[in-house]
Amino acid sequence: MPAESTNALISEEPASRPRPTLRERKKERTRRTIRSEAFRLFREQGYTETTIEQIAEAADVSPSTFFRYFPSKEQLVLADDLDPVMIEAIDRQPKDKPILAAIRDATIEAFGAMDPEIFEFEKNRVALVYSVPELRGAVAREFERNITLMSGIVARRLGRPDTDFEVRALVGALTGAMFALVGDEPFSQEQIIRVITFLESGMRI
C-alpha cells in the first residue's frame, strides 16, 4: 500500500466492510488473475525476462488494462494485500492492550483467518522481492513504506504524533528486525511472534 494512502485506511474506529458489489468483485478477480499469471511467468522464465505485454496476454487483458491495476511490473510485485487486513486486526484489539501485545495478537488473528492460497501467494511474493537483484531498490522503499504504515498505526493507538521519537524507534526496531530475518523465513507468523517477544523482553540477549 503506498505510504500516502496509509492515513485514509487508518480511521479513528474500525468499521465493518460492506459487501463488495458485483463490479468490485469482477475487478478483484481481474487483479488477482493478472498477479497470478505474472508470478507463473516469473517462475517459468524469470522476473527480468517477463514483460508487461506477456503478463497482459497471459491474463487475457490489454496492456492498458494492466496499467489500470498496476503502474509498473515492480509495483505488481510490491503490492501488499495484507496491509488492510492487519490494520483491521490491530484496530479490533482492546485499546488498553500494550502496543506490542496488540500487534502480536492481531498477527495471530490475521494469519489464522488467511486463506491458504493467499498465504502461499504472499510467501512466494515476499521471497521473490528478496531474491531478484533488480528489486533491491524496491526493498529499501518497502522498508520505508512499512515504517510509515506502522508509525501511523502505533501513533494513533498511543495518541501521539507519528513523528514521536519513541514511536519511530519502536517501529524501527520492529520493522528492522523483520527485514533482517526475512532471508531465513520470508513469511512466517512464528518469526513475527519471536521478534515481538524479543522486543517485549527489552531485547535481552
C-alpha positions as CSV (number, residue, x, y, z in Angstrom):
1,M,0.0,0.0,0.0
2,P,1.5,3.4,-0.9
3,A,2.6,5.4,2.0
4,E,0.4,8.4,1.1
5,S,-2.7,6.2,1.3
6,T,-2.0,5.0,4.9
7,N,-4.0,7.7,6.7
8,A,-7.0,7.0,4.5
9,L,-7.1,3.4,5.7
10,I,-6.5,4.2,9.4
11,S,-9.7,5.6,10.7
12,E,-10.4,6.5,14.3
13,E,-12.6,3.5,14.8
14,P,-12.7,0.2,12.8
15,A,-15.8,-0.2,10.7
16,S,-17.1,-3.4,9.2
17,R,-16.6,-3.7,5.5
18,P,-19.7,-3.5,3.3
19,R,-20.2,-6.5,1.0
20,P,-18.3,-5.8,-2.3
21,T,-20.5,-5.0,-5.3
22,L,-20.5,-7.2,-8.4
23,R,-18.3,-4.6,-10.2
24,E,-15.8,-4.7,-7.3
25,R,-15.7,-8.4,-7.3
26,K,-15.1,-8.5,-11.0
27,K,-12.3,-6.0,-10.6
28,E,-10.7,-8.0,-7.8
29,R,-10.9,-11.2,-9.9
30,T,-9.1,-9.4,-12.8
31,R,-6.5,-8.1,-10.5
32,R,-5.8,-11.5,-9.0
33,T,-5.6,-13.1,-12.4
34,I,-3.1,-10.6,-13.5
35,R,-0.9,-11.2,-10.5
36,S,-1.2,-15.0,-10.5
37,E,-0.3,-15.1,-14.3
38,A,2.6,-12.7,-13.7
39,F,4.0,-14.9,-10.9
40,R,3.6,-18.0,-13.0
41,L,5.6,-16.4,-15.8
42,F,8.2,-15.2,-13.3
43,R,8.7,-18.8,-12.1
44,E,8.9,-20.1,-15.6
45,Q,11.1,-17.6,-17.3
46,G,12.4,-15.2,-14.7
47,Y,11.3,-11.8,-13.4
48,T,13.6,-9.7,-15.7
49,E,12.7,-11.7,-18.8
50,T,9.0,-11.3,-18.3
51,T,7.4,-8.3,-20.0
52,I,4.2,-6.5,-19.2
53,E,2.9,-7.4,-22.6
54,Q,3.4,-11.1,-21.8
55,I,1.6,-10.8,-18.5
56,A,-1.3,-9.0,-20.1
57,E,-1.6,-11.7,-22.8
58,A,-1.5,-14.5,-20.2
59,A,-4.2,-12.8,-18.1
60,D,-6.3,-12.1,-21.3
61,V,-6.3,-8.4,-20.8
62,S,-4.8,-5.5,-22.7
63,P,-1.6,-3.7,-21.6
64,S,-3.7,-0.6,-20.9
65,T,-5.9,-2.7,-18.5
66,F,-2.7,-3.9,-16.8
67,F,-1.7,-0.3,-16.1
68,R,-5.1,0.5,-14.7
69,Y,-4.4,-2.0,-11.9
70,F,-0.6,-1.7,-11.5
71,P,1.6,1.3,-12.5
72,S,4.6,-1.0,-13.2
73,K,5.8,-4.6,-13.1
74,E,7.7,-3.7,-9.9
75,Q,4.5,-2.4,-8.2
76,L,2.7,-5.6,-9.2
77,V,5.2,-7.5,-7.1
78,L,5.4,-5.0,-4.2
79,A,1.6,-4.6,-3.7
80,D,0.8,-5.9,-0.2
81,D,-2.8,-7.0,0.1
82,L,-2.4,-7.9,3.8
83,D,-1.9,-4.3,4.9
84,P,-5.7,-3.6,5.3
85,V,-6.2,-7.0,7.0
86,M,-3.5,-6.2,9.6
87,I,-4.8,-2.7,10.2
88,E,-8.3,-4.0,10.8
89,A,-7.0,-6.8,13.1
90,I,-5.0,-4.3,15.1
91,D,-8.0,-2.0,15.3
92,R,-10.0,-4.8,16.9
93,Q,-7.6,-5.2,19.8
94,P,-8.7,-3.6,23.1
95,K,-7.4,0.0,23.4
96,D,-5.8,-0.7,26.7
97,K,-3.7,-3.6,25.4
98,P,0.0,-2.8,25.2
99,I,1.0,-2.0,21.6
100,L,3.4,-4.9,21.1
101,A,0.8,-7.3,22.5
102,A,-1.8,-5.8,20.2
103,I,0.4,-6.3,17.2
104,R,1.2,-9.9,18.2
105,D,-2.4,-10.9,18.8
106,A,-3.5,-9.1,15.6
107,T,-0.9,-11.1,13.7
108,I,-2.2,-14.4,15.1
109,E,-5.7,-13.4,14.2
110,A,-4.8,-12.3,10.7
111,F,-2.8,-15.4,9.9
112,G,-5.4,-17.6,11.4
113,A,-8.1,-16.2,9.1
114,M,-5.9,-16.2,6.0
115,D,-6.9,-18.3,3.0
116,P,-4.2,-20.9,2.4
117,E,-4.0,-19.9,-1.3
118,I,-3.4,-16.2,-0.3
119,F,-0.8,-17.3,2.3
120,E,1.1,-19.2,-0.3
121,F,0.9,-16.3,-2.8
122,E,2.2,-13.9,-0.2
123,K,5.0,-16.2,0.8
124,N,6.1,-16.5,-2.8
125,R,5.8,-12.8,-3.3
126,V,8.0,-11.8,-0.4
127,A,10.6,-14.5,-1.4
128,L,10.7,-13.0,-4.9
129,V,11.1,-9.5,-3.7
130,Y,14.3,-10.5,-1.8
131,S,15.7,-12.8,-4.4
132,V,15.7,-10.6,-7.5
133,P,18.6,-8.3,-7.8
134,E,16.6,-5.8,-9.9
135,L,14.2,-5.4,-6.9
136,R,16.9,-4.4,-4.4
137,G,16.0,-0.7,-4.7
138,A,12.4,-1.6,-4.2
139,V,13.3,-3.4,-0.9
140,A,14.5,-0.1,0.5
141,R,11.3,1.6,-0.5
142,E,9.3,-1.2,1.0
143,F,11.2,-0.7,4.3
144,E,10.3,3.0,4.3
145,R,6.7,2.2,3.5
146,N,6.4,-0.2,6.4
147,I,7.9,2.4,8.8
148,T,5.4,4.9,7.6
149,L,2.5,2.5,7.8
150,M,3.3,1.1,11.3
151,S,4.2,4.5,12.7
152,G,0.7,5.7,11.8
153,I,-0.9,2.6,13.5
154,V,1.2,2.8,16.7
155,A,0.9,6.6,17.0
156,R,-2.9,6.6,16.7
157,R,-3.3,3.9,19.4
158,L,-1.0,5.8,21.7
159,G,-2.5,9.2,21.0
160,R,0.9,10.6,19.8
161,P,2.1,12.1,16.5
162,D,3.6,9.6,14.1
163,T,6.9,11.6,14.3
164,D,7.2,10.9,18.0
165,F,10.7,9.7,18.9
166,E,9.6,6.6,20.9
167,V,7.0,5.7,18.2
168,R,9.6,5.8,15.4
169,A,12.2,4.0,17.5
170,L,9.8,1.2,18.4
171,V,8.6,0.8,14.8
172,G,12.1,1.0,13.5
173,A,13.2,-1.8,15.8
174,L,10.2,-4.0,14.9
175,T,10.5,-3.4,11.1
176,G,14.3,-3.6,11.1
177,A,14.2,-7.0,12.8
178,M,11.6,-8.3,10.4
179,F,13.7,-7.2,7.4
180,A,16.9,-8.6,8.9
181,L,15.4,-12.0,9.3
182,V,13.4,-12.2,6.1
183,G,16.1,-14.2,4.4
184,D,15.7,-17.0,6.9
185,E,11.9,-17.2,6.9
186,P,10.4,-14.8,4.4
187,F,6.8,-15.1,5.5
188,S,6.1,-16.7,8.9
189,Q,3.8,-16.0,11.8
190,E,6.3,-17.7,14.1
191,Q,9.1,-15.4,13.1
192,I,6.9,-12.3,13.7
193,I,5.9,-13.6,17.2
194,R,9.5,-14.3,18.0
195,V,10.5,-10.7,17.1
196,I,7.7,-9.2,19.2
197,T,8.5,-11.4,22.2
198,F,12.2,-10.4,21.9
199,L,11.3,-6.7,21.8
200,E,8.9,-7.1,24.8
201,S,11.8,-8.6,26.8
202,G,13.8,-5.4,26.3
203,M,15.9,-7.2,23.6
204,R,17.6,-9.1,26.3
205,I,20.4,-11.4,25.0
